[in-house]
Amino acid sequence: MKKMIQPGIVFLFLLLVTGCSHKAAALQENGVWEERNLAFVHDPENFEEEEVDLSIQVNQEMTENDMLSVLDYYENEVFPEMQVEGSVDFGGKMVEVQKRKITMCYVVFYKGETDEVLKEIKYINGQSVPAEKEDADHFTRLKMRDRTEDESTDE
């Protein structure tokens, strides 16, 4: 019985020391991927909802499941922390802001620092869904934003 308890204690100790982090967070810490660009896209007709354009730089080999893990990480850990609610100082004037629901995330995964696209994903409610013809504008806008910002940082 004592032999069975010791491995359990060692496992719990290692779990406490290493912490419980999301798989995608661990991949990011190990340099496998990094965020390239993140932009909230507000719907002028519906102030309670917004979409997100996100680009990721893939520095090491990633599977599609790894990529989906990154999106799960954003949906469940990053986006909720970024949502602001209440009074916000906006240029010296206090403005009331209400939490918005993120309804869709459009993501482009790039190979390293290049413009080579590895994967485009339309992501909603924890899953990748097929992109439709009208979604092409979202991906194009995201790629143009990435190029523009890359050029502006080179100066």
C-alpha positions as CSV (number, residue, x, y, z in Angstrom):
1,M,0.0,0.0,0.0
2,K,2.8,2.4,0.9
3,K,4.4,1.8,-2.6
4,M,1.2,2.9,-4.2
5,I,0.9,6.1,-2.2
6,Q,4.4,7.4,-2.9
7,P,3.9,7.7,-6.7
8,G,0.6,9.4,-6.1
9,I,2.3,12.0,-3.9
10,V,5.1,12.5,-6.4
11,F,2.5,13.1,-9.2
12,L,0.6,15.6,-7.1
13,F,3.8,17.4,-6.2
14,L,4.8,17.6,-9.9
15,L,1.4,18.9,-10.8
16,L,1.6,21.6,-8.2
17,V,5.2,22.6,-9.3
18,T,4.4,22.7,-13.0
19,G,1.0,24.1,-12.6
20,C,-2.2,23.4,-14.5
21,S,-1.9,25.3,-17.7
22,H,-3.7,25.0,-21.0
23,K,-1.9,23.0,-23.7
24,A,-1.7,26.0,-26.0
25,A,-0.2,28.1,-23.3
26,A,2.5,25.5,-22.8
27,L,3.1,25.5,-26.6
28,Q,3.4,29.3,-26.6
29,E,5.8,29.2,-23.6
30,N,8.0,26.8,-25.6
31,G,8.1,29.1,-28.6
32,V,5.9,26.9,-30.9
33,W,3.6,29.8,-31.7
34,E,3.1,33.4,-31.0
35,E,0.3,35.9,-31.6
36,R,0.9,38.1,-34.7
37,N,-2.2,40.3,-34.6
38,L,-5.5,40.5,-32.8
39,A,-8.3,42.9,-33.6
40,F,-11.9,43.1,-32.4
41,V,-14.3,43.9,-35.2
42,H,-17.4,45.6,-34.0
43,D,-20.7,45.2,-35.7
44,P,-22.1,48.8,-36.0
45,E,-25.7,47.4,-36.0
46,N,-25.3,45.2,-32.9
47,F,-23.2,46.7,-30.1
48,E,-23.5,43.6,-28.0
49,E,-21.6,41.3,-30.4
50,E,-18.2,41.4,-32.0
51,E,-16.0,39.2,-34.1
52,V,-12.2,38.7,-33.8
53,D,-9.5,38.7,-36.4
54,L,-6.5,36.8,-35.2
55,S,-3.3,35.8,-36.8
56,I,-0.8,33.4,-35.4
57,Q,2.9,32.9,-36.2
58,V,3.8,29.2,-36.2
59,N,7.5,28.8,-35.3
60,Q,7.6,25.0,-35.0
61,E,5.6,22.1,-36.2
62,M,1.9,22.2,-35.2
63,T,-0.9,19.8,-36.0
64,E,-4.4,20.9,-36.8
65,N,-5.4,19.8,-33.3
66,D,-2.6,22.0,-31.8
67,M,-4.1,24.9,-33.8
68,L,-7.6,24.2,-32.5
69,S,-6.1,24.1,-29.0
70,V,-4.8,27.6,-29.5
71,L,-8.3,28.8,-30.5
72,D,-9.8,27.0,-27.5
73,Y,-7.2,28.8,-25.3
74,Y,-8.2,32.2,-26.8
75,E,-12.0,31.5,-26.5
76,N,-11.9,30.3,-22.9
77,E,-9.0,32.1,-21.3
78,V,-7.8,35.1,-23.4
79,F,-11.0,36.6,-24.6
80,P,-12.8,36.6,-21.3
81,E,-9.9,38.4,-19.7
82,M,-9.9,41.1,-22.4
83,Q,-13.5,41.9,-22.0
84,V,-14.0,45.2,-20.3
85,E,-17.2,46.2,-18.5
86,G,-18.1,49.3,-16.6
87,S,-16.7,52.8,-16.7
88,V,-13.6,53.3,-18.8
89,D,-11.5,56.4,-19.1
90,F,-11.7,57.2,-22.8
91,G,-9.5,60.3,-23.5
92,G,-10.3,61.9,-20.2
93,K,-14.0,61.2,-20.4
94,M,-15.6,58.3,-18.5
95,V,-17.6,56.1,-20.8
96,E,-19.9,53.2,-19.8
97,V,-18.9,50.0,-21.6
98,Q,-20.9,46.8,-21.6
99,K,-19.5,43.3,-22.2
100,R,-19.8,42.1,-25.7
101,K,-20.2,38.5,-26.8
102,I,-17.6,37.3,-29.2
103,T,-19.6,35.6,-31.9
104,M,-16.9,34.5,-34.4
105,C,-13.2,34.3,-34.7
106,Y,-11.4,34.3,-38.1
107,V,-7.8,33.0,-37.8
108,V,-4.8,32.8,-40.1
109,F,-1.9,30.7,-39.1
110,Y,1.4,31.7,-40.8
111,K,4.6,29.8,-41.3
112,G,7.1,31.6,-39.1
113,E,7.6,35.3,-40.0
114,T,6.6,34.7,-43.6
115,D,3.4,35.5,-45.4
116,E,2.9,31.8,-46.2
117,V,-0.5,30.7,-44.9
118,L,-0.6,27.3,-43.2
119,K,-4.2,27.3,-42.3
120,E,-7.3,29.6,-42.3
121,I,-9.9,28.8,-39.7
122,K,-13.4,30.1,-39.0
123,Y,-14.0,29.3,-35.4
124,I,-17.2,29.5,-33.3
125,N,-18.4,27.9,-30.1
126,G,-15.4,25.7,-29.6
127,Q,-15.2,24.3,-33.1
128,S,-13.9,25.0,-36.6
129,V,-16.7,25.5,-39.1
130,P,-16.5,25.6,-42.9
131,A,-15.7,29.0,-44.3
132,E,-18.3,30.3,-46.7
133,K,-17.8,32.4,-49.8
134,E,-18.6,35.6,-48.0
135,D,-16.0,34.8,-45.3
136,A,-13.2,35.4,-47.8
137,D,-13.4,39.2,-47.1
138,H,-12.6,38.5,-43.4
139,F,-9.5,36.5,-44.2
140,T,-8.4,39.1,-46.9
141,R,-8.8,42.0,-44.4
142,L,-6.8,40.1,-41.8
143,K,-3.9,39.4,-44.2
144,M,-3.9,43.0,-45.4
145,R,-3.7,44.2,-41.7
146,D,-0.8,41.9,-41.1
147,R,1.1,43.1,-44.1
148,T,0.5,46.8,-43.2
149,E,1.6,46.3,-39.6
150,D,4.6,44.3,-40.7
151,E,5.7,47.1,-43.0
152,S,5.1,49.8,-40.4
153,T,7.4,48.0,-37.9
154,D,10.2,47.7,-40.3
155,E,10.9,51.4,-40.5
